[in-house]
Amino acid sequence: MKLKERFRVATNNHLELYGVDLVKLSNKFGTPLFVFDEKLFRQNYRRFLRTFQKNYQKTIICYSIKTNYNLTLCRIMQQEGAYAEVASGLDLHVAKRAGFQADRIILDGLYKSARTLREAIRYKINLINVESFSEMERINKIAGEMGVKQSVGIRVNLYRKRMSFKSMYKSLYCHPDSRFGFSIDTAYLVFRRASKFENLQITGILTHPYYETIASLPKLCSLIKRIQSELGIELQYINFGGGFRSTWSISPIDLIKDFFRQKIGLKSKLDKEKKSTDIEKISALIANTLKKRLTDMPEPSIVFEPGHNLVNDAGLLLLRVGCIKEASGCKWIVVDGGTNLIPIYTERRELIVANRASAPPAETVNVVGPLLYGMDFIAIKTRLPRIKEGDLLAVLNSGAYTMSFSTQFLYPRPPVVLLDHNAEIKVIRDKETYEDVVHLEKVA
């Protein structure tokens, strides 16, 4: 088994992270236990910023607060010079607590309450990206009451219906991605109408996710040039959103394909790592296209809102094996945390037996949590060494949409520790108690 350079197998066969024995760490704090790597988190941000600025100097990177809103992790991004992308009043509160200044906060989101908008405008945040005319009217009214002119961006939806099984599946849910922002076909008229609001200043355009934008980049550039030449709106920001993932997910289609592969004697491909996002290639493509097509106009800043790509591989989750079962011809490894901690169970993560780190894979198993429903998976059909009760599993790539999505269903949430730049362990979230779970409840 090839380990990433920050890990090593100690002489006692335990998995170590920068020399810290993860088995001993779990014995000290108990399991489940989230562990974050400060050094890698900072490196991820610097690499992302450096890559894009190499091709386009006026690049802004916003850390997506919702991806993981732990205050210490957000403060690390603030220290690195990142902007904050917030999507709710809670996100805005966290960003302020973490030290982000108003001019480094961008507010996104399909719905923003009047309370959140008032707070954002009162705090004088950099930009609010709007997604509907009713939201424009609300912001215009609040800004007018406060006697300010609020800077806003407009979200343009580049979602395209495709002839594919995935598109047919989405049609069952009325193409849910289409509800965000305004379609590109109506975008010019939207900007024209938005320019009439006396308390709004149109300074940006937002698209998301970035990969939808790349396919329609020439069309987007034509729209931007028309907005400037015909409406006189100078866009300071072109925001490409996020969507930069560091892992991949498996779908029912993947499981069906893999089932038939194994039926004819071929090896499983579920754990065959897919290529990671090539941000160097993406950076060059975007920069070259903008420089070529947006001539004769002031150079805008380009904005990205990554979260997953920055924090996911900086976090891991330690889980203890509680029992092992055989059912329906499958082996089930039951651990002490499940989709209450890792809600997106389809995401393919690497698992290591931390107390026997050099043991080679020996069998295909399902790793499941302790919750009371069938889809409580940590890993589906994954290759692991022969597992014993009491083994400690390190679930890698567990930093994104885990803590912020975690619930108190059946179990209080676990502690979170940070391995800092000096390889010292710091508690950045205490373990919840039963009383923490019920302390807001009232007995009527």
Secondary structure, DSSP 8 states (H G I E B T S, - for coil): ----TTEEE-TTS-EEETTEEHHHHHHHH-SSEEEEEHHHHHHHHHHHHHHHHHH-SSEEEEEEGGG---HHHHHHHHHHT-EEEE-SHHHHHHHHHTT--GGGEEE--S---HHHHHHHHHHT-SEEEE-SHHHHHHHHHHHHHHT--EEEEEEEE-----SSHHHHHHHTTT-GGGGSSEETTTHHHHHHHHTT-TTEEEEEEE-SSHHHHHHTHHHHHHHHHHHHHHH-----EEE------SSEE--HHHHHHHHHHHHTT----TTS------HHHHHHHHHHHHHHHS-SS---EEEE--SHHHHGGGEEEEEEEEEEEEETTEEEEEES--TTT---TTEE--EEEGGGTT----EEEEEE-SSSSTT-EEEEEEEES---TT-EEEE-S--SSSTTT---SSS----EEEE-TTS-EEEEE----HHHHHTT----
